Amino acid sequence: CLVGSEMCIRDRAMGYPYLMQLDDDAVLNSHVEKNIVEVMNMNKYQMAVFHDSQDEIREVIWGLPEFTRYWLTINNFTPVGPLFKHLTPPNLNGLTMEGWDRHYYRGYAIITSLEYWFQPNAQDFVTRVMRLGRDIEGRWQEQAVMNMMRLLFIPEDKLIRFNAVEFGHNREDGRNFHNWCTRQGYT
């Protein structure tokens, strides 16, 4: 959605409540037992992520915490997500490269509520990121920005983690989806 926000606009206009982002080198390695959309609707989840997490590489987020601090300050916005749990100290003073723990959920499998995505504050944040050009110039990765937005705008009880779904992600091959389609006879 960050780079291709036209997809979000199109999907919302078509009445879809969610957008699933699955990298072209990611595949489902297990059967999905539950209807994820039904689970998200029933619990009013705003985002679903793969349960695996790690710390973001410093070089691809340089300046993102400082920009976020600036955005919070000029908008007088109090995060509804768990941002402060990831900061030392746990307040705006911790929103620096050194104070943020850079914890994030991997971005190769995310389902985003379009209702959340089009909230005015979320749109203002992502629009300012895009206008800065830091997504290109500073290499702020989509997953880093999406995760910062999660920390700002999504309460912890509105996030679901895919614990029972196994994903594969093969950056070396980069053709998992193509290979899967070939095996299924779709090419």
C-alpha positions in Angstrom: 0.0 0.0 0.0 2.9 2.4 0.6 4.2 2.3 -2.9 1.0 1.2 -4.6 -1.6 3.2 -2.8 -3.7 3.1 -5.9 -4.3 -0.6 -5.1 -5.8 0.4 -1.7 -8.0 3.1 -3.4 -9.2 0.6 -6.0 -9.8 -2.2 -3.5 -11.7 0.0 -1.2 -13.9 1.3 -4.1 -14.6 -2.3 -5.0 -15.8 -2.9 -1.4 -13.0 -5.0 -0.2 -12.4 -4.5 3.6 -8.8 -5.8 3.5 -5.7 -5.8 1.4 -3.4 -8.8 1.6 0.3 -8.1 0.8 2.2 -11.3 0.0 5.6 -10.9 -1.5 6.1 -12.7 -4.8 8.9 -14.8 -3.2 6.6 -15.9 -0.3 4.4 -18.9 -0.2 1.9 -20.5 2.2 3.5 -23.8 3.4 0.5 -25.0 5.4 -3.3 -25.2 5.2 -5.1 -22.2 6.6 -7.5 -23.8 9.1 -9.7 -20.7 9.7 -11.2 -18.1 7.4 -8.8 -15.2 8.3 -11.3 -12.5 7.0 -14.1 -13.9 9.2 -11.7 -13.9 12.2 -10.6 -10.3 11.4 -14.2 -9.2 11.0 -15.4 -10.9 14.2 -12.7 -9.3 16.3 -12.4 -6.0 14.4 -8.7 -6.6 13.8 -7.0 -3.9 11.9 -3.9 -5.8 10.8 -2.7 -9.4 10.6 1.0 -10.2 10.5 3.2 -13.3 10.3 4.2 -14.1 13.9 7.9 -14.0 13.2 9.7 -10.8 14.2 13.1 -9.3 14.4 14.9 -6.0 14.7 15.0 -3.7 11.7 18.4 -3.0 10.1 19.5 0.5 11.2 20.6 1.6 7.7 17.1 1.3 6.2 15.3 3.3 8.9 17.8 6.1 9.4 15.7 9.1 10.5 12.3 7.3 10.7 12.0 7.6 14.5 13.0 11.2 14.5 10.5 12.0 11.7 7.8 10.1 13.7 8.6 12.2 16.8 8.3 15.4 14.7 5.0 14.1 13.2 3.6 13.3 16.7 4.6 16.7 18.0 3.2 18.9 15.2 0.0 16.9 15.2 -0.3 16.7 19.0 -1.1 13.0 18.5 -1.0 10.4 21.2 -0.3 6.9 19.9 -3.0 4.4 20.4 -0.6 1.6 19.5 2.2 0.2 21.7 4.9 2.6 20.5 6.1 3.6 24.0 6.7 -0.1 24.9 9.4 -0.1 22.3 11.2 3.1 23.4 13.8 3.8 26.0 12.8 6.0 27.8 9.2 5.1 27.1 8.1 8.5 25.9 8.8 10.9 23.0 12.4 11.3 24.2 13.0 7.7 23.4 11.9 8.1 19.8 15.4 8.2 18.4 17.6 5.7 16.5 19.2 4.8 19.9 16.0 4.7 21.9 13.8 2.7 19.6 14.2 -1.1 19.8 13.5 -1.4 16.0 11.3 -4.4 16.6 9.1 -5.2 13.7 7.0 -8.0 12.1 8.2 -9.1 8.7 6.6 -7.4 5.8 6.3 -10.3 3.3 2.8 -11.3 4.6 0.5 -8.7 6.0 -3.3 -8.2 5.8 -4.3 -4.6 6.4 -7.8 -3.2 7.2 -8.6 -0.6 4.6 -10.7 1.1 7.2 -7.6 1.6 9.3 -5.5 2.5 6.3 -7.7 5.4 5.3 -8.0 6.9 8.8 -7.0 10.6 8.4 -4.0 10.4 10.7 -2.7 7.2 9.1 -3.0 8.8 5.6 -1.4 12.0 6.8 1.6 10.1 8.2 2.1 7.9 5.1 1.6 10.9 2.8 4.3 12.9 4.6 6.7 9.9 4.4 6.1 9.7 0.6 6.5 13.5 0.2 9.8 13.4 2.1 11.1 10.9 -0.5 12.7 8.9 2.3 11.2 5.7 1.1 13.6 6.0 -1.9 16.4 8.3 -0.8 16.7 7.0 2.8 15.7 3.4 1.9 12.9 3.5 4.5 11.5 0.1 3.7 7.8 -0.4 3.4 7.8 -2.9 6.3 9.6 -0.4 8.6 7.0 2.4 7.8 4.1 -0.1 8.1 5.4 -1.3 11.4 5.9 2.3 12.7 2.3 3.0 11.7 1.2 -0.1 13.5 3.0 1.2 16.7 1.2 4.5 16.3 -2.3 3.7 15.1 -3.2 0.1 16.0 -4.0 -1.0 19.5 -2.4 -4.3 20.5 -5.8 -6.0 20.8 -6.5 -5.1 17.1 -3.4 -7.0 15.8 -3.5 -10.7 15.0 -0.4 -12.8 14.5 -0.5 -15.7 12.1 0.7 -18.4 14.6 -0.8 -21.5 12.9 0.1 -20.5 9.3 3.5 -21.4 8.0 5.0 -19.1 5.4 8.1 -19.6 3.3 10.2 -16.7 2.1 13.1 -17.3 -0.3 14.9 -14.1 -1.3 17.7 -16.1 -3.0 15.3 -17.7 -5.5 12.8 -14.9 -5.8 10.5 -17.0 -7.9 8.6 -19.1 -5.3 5.2 -17.8 -6.5 6.1 -18.5 -10.1 7.4 -22.0 -9.2 4.3 -22.7 -7.2 2.1 -21.6 -10.1 4.1 -23.8 -12.4 3.6 -26.8 -10.1 -0.1 -26.1 -10.0 -0.3 -25.9 -13.8 -1.2 -22.2 -13.9 1.6 -21.2 -16.3 
